């Protein structure tokens, strides 16, 4: 995977493996409410929730939980924390 370091605020996307299926994606949290996820062919094939969803795939709940936990632990940075904290 290519890590994009061209973002204006200097925080690149970070690799993160899903806690359920170990699919590794690139993640960037702009805020508690906004997350960017970049999938590649391997991570797409590994994701159990993506399997069979086709074009109707709305996101992986297990990966969403993994990202939230990583943000809470400080394993991934939040560009604009804004003090709002996580949203359920």
GIRAHU-V657504 format. One record per backbone hydrogen bond with DSSP energy under -1.0 kcal/mol. NH is the residue of the N-H (numbers start at 1). CO is the residue of the C=O. If there is no record, write none. Layout:
nh co
NH CO
NH CO
This chain:
nh co
10 7
14 27
16 25
18 23
22 18
25 16
26 38
27 14
28 36
30 34
31 34
36 28
38 26
44 40
45 41
46 42
47 43
51 47
53 50
56 53
57 54
64 60
65 61
66 62
67 63
68 64
69 65
70 66
71 67
72 68
73 69
75 70
76 70
79 29
80 30
84 81
